[in-house]
Amino acid sequence: MTQQRLKEIYGTPSELPTNKVIDHLDHHCREFIAASPFVVLATSDGVNLDVSPKGDPDGFIKVIDDHTMEIPDRPGNNRLDGLFNILRHPKVAVIFLIPTVGETLRVNGHAEIVEDKDTLQAHAINGRVPLTVTRVRVEKVLLHCGKAPLRAGLWAPDSWPQARPVAGLYDIIRDHAQTDVPDTSEADIQALYKETLY
């Protein structure tokens, strides 16, 4: 496959998608970020890629100015894949989602990890501060159309499964890791999540 062949298959983009990219967070971007409770953060070590879900109450990612935003990092599994990647290769991409909104916002930029007390405190929830904050210097911003979430039925409750369609967390981990893990019900897992959120 070549670039030329892809152009033959897909054709030339119209002026609108070509010109919709900006290099800063305008008032529309600020509104989108303020309303988003869930993002996917993409990082790379320069060779391998990782993506990580991040979620908190809407507005958890703070816009500092037109070219800067901050993402708090809450307690998780402590693998630190994304954070290690940022140390090696600080380019990141973030996709913002808002429930019921088909469009998604993408922000690309240059990240650094900060741990000063004032920054951490600015992201406190229920008196708990994040362990670190990823500060992103914004370089490229664009809005993706809502076709993919619409095709997926992402925000259409009638299309959602009535019951969990995959095995439970610990069942999957048991099989992947080939190790013993405690038998834990889905209700117990959800309770554990709530106990350890912050």
N, C-alpha and C positions, 0 to 999 in steps of 0.2 A: 504494500500500500504506500502511496505517495501523497504529498499535499495536493499535487495537481489532480490526482484521481479523486480525492475527497471533494475538491472543488467541483469536479465534473458531476459527482453524485449529488451533492447538496446545493450547488449553485452559489451565486454571490449573495451575501446578506444585504438586506435593504439598508437604507441610511439610518433608520431608527435604532436597530440593535447595535450598529456600528458606533453611533454617536451618543449612546446612553451612558457611557462610562465617564465617571467624574473622579477627581482625585481628592475629594474632601467629603465631610459629613455635613450636608445641608440640612435644612429644617425637616425635609421629608425623611431623610435618613435618621435624624434624631428621634422623630416620632416613631418610626419603625422599631428602632432599637429599644426605646422606652416601653414599647408594648410587647416586646418579645420575651417569653419566659424560657425559651429553649434554643440552643445553638449547637452546631456541629463545628468543631475546631479541627482544621487539617494542619498537620506539621510534617516535617521531613528532616532526616539527618543528612540530607544531600544525596542519599541513595534510596533509602526505604521510606515509605509513607505511613502515616498513622492518622486516624480520625478519632476524635473523642467527643462524646455528647456532654454538654454542660447545661444545667438547668437550675433555676431559682425563680422566685417571684418576678413578674415582669419588671423590667427596668434594672435588672441585676448587673448588666453591663453598663458601665458609666461612660458617657461621652465627656471627655475633659475639655476638648476644644475641637475645632473643625478638622483637625488632623490627628487626634489622639483619643483612644478609648481604652478602658481597663476591664479585664475579665478576671473575677476572683476564682481561685482554685480551692474548692472545698475538699474535706477528707474523702478519700476514695479507697482504691485498692493498693495505693502506694507503688504501682509499677513505674510511674513517672515517665512513661514513654514520650509523651508530648513535651514535657519540660526538658528532658534530656535532649530531645531533638532541637528545641529552640536554642539551647546552648551551643549546639554544633552548627545549626543552619537556621537563622532567625526568621526566615520567610514563613508566613502563615496565611491561611484563608479561613474565613468564618462565614457560615450560612446561618442567617437568622430566620426563625419560623415564628408565626403568630397563629394560634388556633383560630380557625374559621377563615383566615386570609390565605388565598391561593398563592399569591406572589411571595417570593423569598428575596431577601437582601443578601448580597455577597460583598464582603469586605476583604481585600487583600492588603497585607502590609508587612512591616518589619517589627518583630516582637522582642521584648526583653522581660526578664523576670525580676520583680522588685519585692522587697520584704520590709520596707521602712514602716514604722509603727503608724504614722499618720495615714498612709495609703491603705494599710490593712484595716485600720479602724473605720475608714470611710466606706468599707464594704461589709461591715458587721451586720449580721442578722441574728435576732434573738440574743444579742450580747456575745455572739461567737464571731470571731474574725476569721477570714480565710488564712490558709497556711502561707500562701504567696498570692501575688497578683501579676497577671501577664498584661503588660502595657504594650499596646499596638500602635505604631506610627502608621497611619492610614496612607496607602498609596493608590489604591484603585477601588472604586465602589460601583456596583451596578445592581439593578433590580432584575430578577428572573421572572418571566411570565408564569402564570398559574396553571399551565397545562399539565405538568407532571403531577402535582397534588390532586388536580381534578381527575386525571386518568386513574390515579391510585385510590380515589375515594377517601383520601386522608382525613378530610373534615366532614365526611358524610356518615353520620351514625348508622344509617340503615345498611351500610356496607361493612360495618365492623363485625368481627366474629362474636358470636354469643358466648363462647368460652375460650379460654386460653388455647391457641392453636399449636403450641409447641410445648416441649417438656419443661419441667420446672428448672430453676437456676441450678440447684444443687445436683439434680439428675444429669444435667448437661456437663457440669464441671466434673462430676464423678467419671463420666465416660471420657471426656477430653483428657483429664489428668491421669486417668487410670489409677485412682487412689480412693481410699475410703473417705467419705464425707458424711456428716450426720444426716439422718433422714429428717427432713424439715418440710413441713407443709407450706403451701403457698401463702396461707394466712400468717404463718410464723415469719416467713421471709418478708412479707409486707410490713409486719410489726417491727421487725429488725431494721428495715429501711427507715421507718419513722423515728426510731430511737436514735439512729446514728446520722441523721441528716446534717446536723450542725454541731 
